Amino acid sequence: MGGVHLVTDRTYLRHETPPDHPERPQRLTAISEALDQSGLRDALTEVAEAAPVDRDLLEAVHRPEYVAEIARMARLGGGMLDPDTFVGADSSDVALRAAGGAVAAAVAVAEGRAASAFALVRPPGHHALPDRAMGFCLFNNAAVAAVAARDRAGMRRILLLDWDVHHGNGTQAIFWRDPTVLYLSMHQENWYPYTGAGEEVGAGEGEGFTLNVPLPAETGDEGYRLVFEEVVVPLAGAFAPDLLLISAGYDAHFADPLSGMLVTAGGFRTMTELAVDAAGRGGGRLAAVLEGGYDLPGLSTSVVATLEVLTRRQARTAFPVHRFTEVSYPLIRERIRRVRSVALEYWRI
């Protein structure tokens, strides 16, 4: 089996957003600079160009008329799709390549050409619905990657773990009735996009294949660790995924301007270690796709922390140690108890 694939593409920098927009090209340049300083690049196999996603894969997730509308807006010079989400002249091509990069990462792992993979893409994707953009997202990169891993690489059971601080309402909607993809989201409760309640579990054949873990503001490293130990890892043991695919948002970082959480880079390292454990309860295959994260130092150090785990190497750069007073332990335990009680209706965890 190959090493760790890092999928990047300078094309991703061409998705321009309005001044002061949090989802900006500098997110990827900050990660690249942090990787240069970390000394981890020589442990990575870099895929430096991502092909546009195949249209059949994209249209398995998004309606053809929506895909055409994004292309039409780009041709006309772009504009705002909603108060948060922008299309520029190059954005349609960039979004096609972002979905293509996510597919490349997932399929490389599914086919055994990589031990693990990380697709550093933008724009992010997990809010994108079949027929609508929202929350900075144009196409749902992780959902398209899951479909590719299933339909092209034979992954019959995919655990799509979303640790972005915002609920992935688009991903949930796409797989709402689908028993081949188990969507598990941990996110800040009562926060944009105001979906992802614990009672939202899917429907039809997909009932029980959506599970949500809404967490109170000021949850930090210890709270997230408990969720992994008591929900994520046991659920992976029950589901035995062929592939664990992470919607890897880093906006739960304590410095992020768009959340109220307290996770540190070290916390993301622990989350990645436990995600590797979860993947090992099935086929041992893991791929990650970048979602949010808008404080540049917090984002870049947290991505490096994730890649430390995947490469089994220690970065040259030391991360500052931050200690916070998190939300009360009994409150976290109560949220976990609620989630486990829902999950136990469908899974032996």
N, C-alpha and C positions, 0 to 999 in steps of 0.2 A: 504494500500500500504506500502511496506517495506521502509527501509531507503536508505542510499547511499551505493551502493556496490563499493568496491575497488578491482579490479581483479589484482592480482600479482602472480608471480611464480619465485622462485629462479632459475629455469631452464633458464630463460631469460639471466642470467649472463654468461651462457656457450657459447653464441655466441661471439667468440673471433675475434677481428679485429687486423690488423697490428699495431705496435707501432706508437703512435702519430695520430692514426685515430680518428676523432672527435666523431664517433658513437661507444662509448666504454661502457663496463659494468658499469663503475663508474657513468654513468648518472642515473641509477636506484638506486644505493646505495646512491647517494647524495639526491635523492628524499626521500628515506626511512628515512635517518637521519633527514632531514628537517621535515618530518611528525612526527617523534618521539619528536622533540623539540617543535612542534606546539601545541601539546595537542589535536589534532583533531582525533587521532586514535580511541578513544572510541566512536566517533560519526559515525564511519564507520563499515560496515559489510565487513570484509575482506574475499575474496575468494583467498586462498593462493596457489591453484594449478589449472592450466588450462589444460584441456584435449586437445589433438591434434584435430584440426578441422576435421570434417567429410569430407571424400574425395569428396562426391557429391557437397558439398558447395564450396570447393576449386576449383573444376573443372567447376563449373558454372561461375567462374571468370577467371581462368587460364587454359591454354591448358594442357592436360594430359602429353604430351611429355615434356613440360617445367617443370612441377612438378617432373617428373622422372629425368630430367637432374640435377636439384638441388640435389636430393637424390643421384644420381650417383657421382657427384662431391664431396659431403660430404664423401661418402664411400671411395673415393680415397684420402682423406686427405684435400681436399679443394683447393682453389685458387681464383684468382681475376676474376670476371665476366666482369668488366670494370675497368677503372682507379680508381673508387670510391668504388666499391661494392665487398665485400669479402664473400666467403663461407668457413667456417671451418669445421672440422670433425663433430661438433655437430650442425651446423647451420641449417640443414634441419629439424631436430627434434625441434629445438628452434623456427624456423619460423612457423612450423605447430602449435605449442602451442601458439605462438603470435596471429596467426589468430584465434585459438580457444578461447583465452582470450577475443579478441574483440567480437567474437560471444556471449560469455557468458555474457558480459556486455550489449550488445544491446538486447538480448533476455530476460534477467532478467527484463529490463525496459519495453520492449514490452508486456511481460506477466503479468506485474503488481507486480512482486516480489520485485522490487526496485523502489524507487521514481526517482532515477537517478543513474548513474554508471560511473566509470572511469576505463578504462583498461590501466594499466601502463605496456606496452609491448615494446619489442624490438626484432628484428630489426623493424624500422618503415616500412611503406608500401605504401604511396600514389604515389610514382613514379613507382611502379611496374606495368608493362604492362601485358596484357594477356599472352605474350610469351617471356618476357624479363625482367630481373632485371636491375635496375639502381638507382643511387642516394641513396645508402646505403640500398635499399629496395629489399626484396626477394618476399614476397607475399603481396598482397594489403589487409591489415587487415581490414580497414574501409569498403572497397567494399564488402568483404566477409561477414562482419557483417551486412551490408545493405541487402544483398541477404538473409541472415538467418532471419532477422527481417521480411522481406517481405514474404518469402516462407514458413517459419515455424511458424511465430507468427501473420500473417495477417495484417502487416503494409502496407497499399496500397499506402501511400504517405509518402515518406522519404525525408527530407531536409538534405542533406549532406553538412555541412558547414565546409570549410577548411580554417583555419586561420594561417596555417604554412606560413612562409615567402616565401617559394618556391611554385610555382604552382604545383598542383597535377595532372600532365599530365597523369599518369596511371589511376587515378580515372575518369578523364574526358573521356579518351578513352573507358573505360569499360562501362560507362553509356551514351555514345554519342547519342545513338538512343533509349534510355529507358525513357519513360514518367512516370515511377513509382518513379524515383529518381531524384530530383532536386539538381544538383551539383552547389554550389556557392563557389567560391574561391576568397579570397582576398590575394594578394601577391605582392612582390616587382617587379616592372616592369623592363624589360630588364635584367633579372636575371635568373640564372639556374632554370629550364631547357629551358628557352627562349621560353616558350609557354604561353598560357593563355591570349591572346589578347581579348579585349572587343568584337570583332566581332565573337569570337568562341562561338556559341550558341547551338550546337548540330545539329542533322540532322534527317530527316524522322519523325517518331512519337515523337522523342526526341527533335525536334527543339524547342528552348525556355526553355528547361530543363537543360541547361548549361549556367551559367552566371559567368563572370569573372570581378573582380575589380582590375586591375593593379594599384598599388600605387607607387608614386615616393619615392626614397630613402629619409631618414630622416623624414618619417611619424612617428608620435608618438601617445601618448594616445589620444589626442584630434582628430587627423585625423581618427583614428580607431573608436572612439566613433561616429563621424559623419557618417561614413560608416554604422555602425550598425543602427543608428537612421533613416537614410534616405534610406537605401537599404535593410539591412537584416531583420529588424523588419517589415517594410511594405510588403516585399516579403513573409515573413512567414504568414502575415495576409491574403494575396491573395491566397497562396497555402494551408494553414491550414494543416500542416504536422501531420500525425499520430505519427511520431517520428522525433526528431531532433538529428542527429548524427554528432558529431564534430570530424574532423581530427585536433586534438589539438597539433599543433606544437608551440614551444615557442622560435623559432629562430628569431622572430621579436624583441626580447629583445635587449635593447641598447648595452649590453656587448657581444652579441653573435658574434663569429668570422666569421660566414658565412652569415652575412647580413649587411645591412646598415640602419636598422630601429632604432627607438628610443622608443620603448614601454617599460614600467616599469611593475613590478609585480602588482602595483595598476591599471595599464591599463588593464592587463589581468583580474583582478577582475571585472572591469567595463564591459569588453567584455563578461564575463561569466554572469553577471547580465542581460545584454541585450539579451544574448542567451536564458536565462531562460524565459525572456519576450517573445522572438520569439517562443519558444516551446509552451508557453501558448496560442498563437494564433491558435494552433491546439489542439492536444491531451494532451499537457503538458508533454510529455515524452522526456527525454534528456539523451543521453549517449555520452561519450567522449572516444576517443582512442588516445593514445600518438603518436605523429609523431616526429618532430625534436626538437631541443633545445640543444645547445652544450657548452654553458657556464654554468658550474655546479651550481654556486650560482644563476644565473639568471633563469635557468631551475627549480631548486628546489623551490625557493621562489615563482615563478609564478604558479607552480602546487599547492602549498599550498594556494595561493590566489584563484585559481579556486575552490579548495575544501572548502575553507571558505564559498563561496557562496552556493555551493551545500549542505553543512551540516547546513547552517545558524548559524554557530558558528564563533567566532573570535579566531584566532590563538594567542597563548601566545607570539609568537615571533613577534616583530614589524618590519615592512619593512622600510628600509630607503626611504626617500622621495627624488626623483631626479626630477629636472626641466630642460628641454632642450628647445632650440629654434628649433622648428620644421620647416619643409618645409612650404612655405607660404600658408596661409589660402586660397587665391584665387586659387592656383594650386590644392589643395585638392577639392575645390568646383567644379572646372572644371572637374576633374576626376569623381566625383560623378554625375555631370550633364550628362556626356557621358554614364555612366553605366545606369542611370535611363532612358535615351532616348532609349537605347537598350531594357531594361527590359519592358518598356511601350508598346513595340510592341507585348508582349505576356501576360503581367500581369497588373492588375489594382492596381498600387501601388501609 
